Amino acid sequence: MTRITAVHGALAPHRRAQSEITDMIARTCLPEGTDRRVLDRLHRSVKVSSRHMTLPLERYGELDGFGAANDAFIGAATDLGAKAVRGALHAAEVDLLIFTSVTGIATPSIDARLVGRLGLRPDVKRLPLFGLGCAGGAAGLARMHDYLLGRPDHVAVLLSVELCSLTFQRNDASMANLVATGLFGDGAAAVVACGANRPGRPDETAGPTIVDTRSHLYPDTGRVMGWDIKDTGFQVVLDPRVPDVVRGYLADDVEGFLGDHGIKPKDVAAWVCHPGGPKVLEAVTEALDLPDDALDVTWRHLADVGNLSSSSVLHVLRDTLAQRRPPPGTPGLLLAMGPGFACELVLLRW
């Protein structure tokens, strides 16, 4: 089994109260003279108290098109990604570097830009992933596990960087954009994992092992979540049916996956769940018939920093290890959903 040895989260430098961000969005997204009560209601309803932003608030109104926003992404993602990996990695012996993001594009990719900066070997294998959205953290862990099953003496690093604020669309008063500008924040996370045959340091044995993974792409849900690519950048596609999709599919997926390992949902000691938003978390709780406190770590993460897309579930994993570590040997389930519409499940053993 793959052994997770370190998880480290990093946040963008400018922390702002939700009310300050809402004021900025009102100035940049709403036509002059528009009644902003709908915006205020939407930003309150996501239950986010503060978020971290890549740029000072006054800079967002100055971003002129996709190129300017993407240039800001490349510079900031490289800096924040380096910070996240350095926080997780004790040595430069890395055989595989996976990078996932859905909030900017770069060629050479961000992982390539980090190899020399981090002192990694020039023969390190790289795997940049794009388009997985909020599911990218869980899917990245799954692909890392696949690799380490075949290379059990290797070390792999998964890096997620999501600078969601750089995708906010100016002069777009659509409901999807207003919800996204209230929910998403900027951050990064890095996970280090070793194959089964790789000897670890004494302080690298406390993380969980990955037992198995599963993916499920749901039919006829291609327009539930994603991007429309415009001259102005990434315009969010966010259908209000997301909670209904969760209620319709998630229970069967989770029960079937756990059942293949002789586990029932009530046996799961920790639910490491992506914070898709209040309605999504309520749908997850309802679909899986979870105890009221099962997703407490996720709810706290959502309130403190918002939804960090693919980075969030890795932050929740870190916080679970720090705040609510399950008893050794018990099962855990890490889950996230994203564009496709798809679900990614990772079975853990603490």
N, C-alpha and C positions, 0 to 999 in steps of 0.2 A: 504494500500500500504506500501511497505517497504521503510524506510527512511534512506538514506545514511547520516551519521553524520560526517564522517572523512575519508580522503584519504591521505596517506603519502607514498612518494617514497623514496627509498634509492639506492645508487649506490655503486658498488665495489670500493675499495680504490685507485686503480692505474689508473689515467686518462692519456691517451696517444693520441697523434695526429695520424690521420689515416696513415700518411706516416711512422711513427715509427712501427705501427702494420704491415703494408705491408712489411717492411724490415724483421721483425721477421718471417712472414709467408714465405717469399722467402727463408730464411735460413732453416726453418724446414719442408717445404712442397715440395719444388722444388728440383729435382735432381741436383747435383752439375754441374755447367756449363750451366744450362738451361737458355734460353732467357726468361727474366721475363716481357717482354712487355705486354703479355696477362694478367698476374696478375695485373700489374700496371693499365691497362685499366679497368679491372673489378672492382678494388677497388676504382677507381675514379668515375666510373659510378653509384655507389650506393648512391653518394651524402652525405656521412657521413664524417664529419670533425674531429671528435674525439670519443673515446669510453672509457669506464671504464672496467678495467680488474681485475680479482680476484688475479692474481699473478703478480709479476714483470716479465717483458717481457723475461728476460733471463731464467726464471724458466720453461717456456713452453717446451723448447727443452729437459728438463730433465725428464719430466713426462714419466714414463716407463709403458705403458699399462693402461688398463681400471681401475685396482685396485687403482693405484696411483692417477689417475684423479678423481675417485669417492671418495677416502678418502679426497682429497682436497675439493670436493663438500660438503661433510657432514659437515666438520668444518666451511667452509666459509658460507654455506647456513644457518647454525644455528646462526652464528654471525650476518649476514646481515638481516636474518628474524627477529631476536630479535630487531634489530635497527628499522626496518620498523614498527613492531607492536607497540613498545613503542612510536614511533612518532605519531601514529594514535589514540592510546587508552588512554583515560583519567582515566579509572578505570578498575579493574580486574574482574568486573562482566560480564563474557562472558559465554554464554550457548553453542555456537557452534564455533569451529575453523576449517575452511576449509583451506587446503594447496594444492597448485598446482605447479607443476614443470614438466619439461620434459628433464632436463639436468643432472639429477643424481638420484640415488636410495638409499634408506636407510630403514632399519628395525632394531629397532624402527624408525618410520618415523620422519621427521623433526618437524612436529607439536607435536609429543609426547615428543621430546627432549626439546621443548620450554615451555611446560606447567609449570614445576617447575621453570624454569629460569625466566619466566615472572610473576610468582605468580598467575597463573590462578587456578581456583578451580579444585581439582582432579576429580570431576565428570563432567568436561566439555566434551561435545560430540565432536568427532574429525572425519573429513572426508578428508583423503589424496586422491588427484586426480593425476593420471599420464597418459600421452599419448595424452592430448588435445593440446599440442604445443601452437602455437600462439593464439589459440582460448580459452586457459584456463582461462584468466582473465575474459572474457565475460561470458563463461560458468560457472565459479565460482560464479559470481554475480547472474546468473540465478538460480543456485542451492541454493544459500543463500536466494534468494527471495522465492523459493518454501518452504524452511524450515520455514521462518518467516510468511508465510501465514498461516501455521498450528500452529505456536507458536507465536502469535502476541505480547506477552508480553516479548519476549526474545531478546537478543543481540547476534549478530553473527559477526565474523571476518573472512575475506578472506585474506589469505597471499599467494602471488606469489613470488617465488625466482627462477630466471633463470641465471645460470652461464654458458653462452653459450661458452665462450672461452675455458672451460675445455673439450668441445666436439670436438674441432678442431683436425683433424686427421693429424698427422705427416706423412711425406713421401707420401702424397696423393695429386697429382697434377690434380685431376679430376675437371671439370668445377664446379660441385656442391659444392665441398669443397672450391674451391677458391672464389666462390661467397659468401658462408656462412662466411668464414673467413674475408670477407670485410664488411659484413652487420651486424652481430650480436654482441651484447655487453652484459655486466653483470649488473644485477640490481634486485631490489625487490620492492614490493609495498604491502601495507596493506589497506584494506577498512573495516570500522566499519559501521554496519547497525543495525537499530532497527525495531522491528515489530510495527504495527499500534497502538497497545495499550500500548507501552512502553513510559513512560514519558521521555522527553529529557531535557538536560541542555539548558539554553538560547543560548549558542554558538554552539549548535548541530542542529540547525534548518535550516541552510542555504543550506545544500546539497539537491540534487534532490531526488525525490521519484522514485522507480521502479514501473512502471505500469504493464508491461507484458514482456514476453520473448518468443523467438522462436528459434528453432534449425532446420537446414536442412542439411542432409547428401546427397551428390551428387552421382549419380550412376557412376560406372566404373572409379573412380578417386583415388583408393587406393594407386597408385604409384605416385601420384602427389607430395606428401610431406610426410616426416616421417623420420624414422631411419631404417637402416640395422644394427643389433647388431653384432659386430665383436669382436674378441679378443682384439682389440685396443680400443673398446668402441662404441660410437654412430656415425655411418657413415651416413652423411646426404643424404636424398633423396629429391631432389629439381628439379622438372620438369619445364622447361621453359614455359609450357602451363598454369601455374598458372594465368597469366593475362587473358588468353582466357576463362578459367573457370569462372573467375569473370565476364567478359563481357557476358557470356552465361547464367548465373543464377541469379546474384545479384539483378538486377532491379525488376524481378518478385517477388523475396523474399521480398524485402523492400516494394514495392508498395502494395503487398498483406497484409503484416503485418500491415503497417500503415493504410491501407484502412479498416481493421477490427475495427479500432478505430476512423474512420471518419477523418483521417489525410492524407494529401497529402505530398509528399516530399518537396514541396515548403514551407510548414508550419513549417518544422523542423528548430528550432532556432540554434541548435548546433549539428554538426556531430562529434562524438567522435570515431575516426577511428583508428584501429591498423595500424602501419607503416610497412606494409609488404615489402616495397621497392619501388623505384621510379616507376617501370613499373606497379606494383600492384595499387599504389595510382592513377596513371594516368588512369588505367582501372576502378577504383571505380568512379572517377570523371566523366569519359565518360559514364559509364553505368547508373549512376544516374542523369546525366545532371546537375551537381552541379555548382554553381558559382565558379569562379577562386579562391576565397579566402576561400572557405568552409572548406578546410583541412589544413589551415595555421598552426594551433597548432600542427597537426600531422607532417607536413613537418619540423617544427622547432625541434621537438623532434628527428626525424630521423637524422637530421644534427648534433645535439648536442651530442647524445649518442648512435645512431644506433638503431637497432631493438632488444629489450629486450625480445623477445618471449612473453609469457603470461603477463609479467609485463608491457609491453609497453602501452597497451590500458588503464591501470589504471593510469599510469603517464600522459597520454593525458587527462584523466578525471580530474585529479588533476590540470593540467595546464589550462584546460578549466575553471574550477572554479576560478582560480587565475587571468587569463589573459583575458578571454572572456565570463564572466558569462552572460548567457542569461536572458531576462526579466522573472520575476516570472510568473509561470503558463503556460509558453510556452513548447512545446514538444522538446525533444532531442532524438537522436538515437545513441547508442553505438554499434559498430559492429566490429567483428574480424573473421578471417578465419584461419583454421588450418587443421592438418592431418585428413584424413577421405575420401575425402576432404569435409570439412563442414563449414557452416557459423553459427555464433551465433549473435543474435540480441537482444538488451535490450532497451525497450522503457522507456524513462525517462520523468519526469515532473519537470521542474525547479521551 
